[in-house]
Amino acid sequence: MKAAAAAGSTGLAAMRAEALTIPDPPCDAVLKLSCQEGRIPIKDLNGKLDFLEKHGYTGMEPGGRDLPERVTELEKSLGGRTVKLSAICAGFEGVIISPDEAERRKAVESMKRIMTAAGALGSTGLIIVPAFNNQPQLEHKEARSMLVDLLGELGEHGTRVNSRILLEPLNRNEAYFLRLVADAAAICRDVNSPAICCMGDFWHMTWEETSDMGAFLSAGSYLHHVHIASRKTRNMPGEDDGDDYTDGFRGLKIIGYHDYISLECGTKGDPLILIPAAAALIRRQWEMA
């Protein structure tokens, strides 16, 4: 009996080890660097784009608040460049999971306007946070059901205008709802629309996820944008000792990630020096992953 039990135990351990084997990353993952527009201390739009191109960035992430009014300006400045628009960072009005129906409708209609502009500009999609801690709160089950229903409407609009919603999980100090990448992916699955996807943010993941790689693997094909910042102070990657993203980058390689990794952070030093330095660190760790 003891021998049989030992053999069974050995077999179970072998099965577990096999299940935990991480496959080699596929060769089709691509590193595409982006930076939020507001991080670049240059007033002129063309100057910002020139700076990004010079340092190997291929994406810029603007805010969404005035995006519909900027379509012509951005189209003109982006024409013929290697830099394109990555994601659009929020900028909508209202709260999509507010207890107040008027606030919910304001959010949905505002998001639709930004999505239309984002689609016209070839952007990755509109980043949304369903609710922050300082906003009116609903019970979690009710909030989730409400969000799935309204995302269905936004998904239909996104399909028409060639755009998408990107759900962003935050950390518990900022949001009471949606803090794990896997939860965002599960909501995307339940909505079941190609225009409803999600993203990950290394800063928030530092405090909420047990594994950067696991978070990205849990999202799989729903993942279409990534934010990055230093791990301790949310400044430029490399400004904190020990900033390490290789575990997450390996996860991105395994899922064959093709979208942008975008700087969303402050800085303790000169961004004109640190934005290029962050690019060098990210490229180096991407190769290591």
Beta strands, then each sheet from edge to edge (+ up, - down):
strand 1: 32-36
strand 2: 59-61
strand 3: 84-85
strand 4: 87-89
strand 5: 125-128
strand 6: 165-167
strand 7: 196-201
strand 8: 223-228
strand 9: 260-263
sheet 1: 3+ 2+ 1+ 9+ 8+ 7+ 6+ 5+ 4+
end
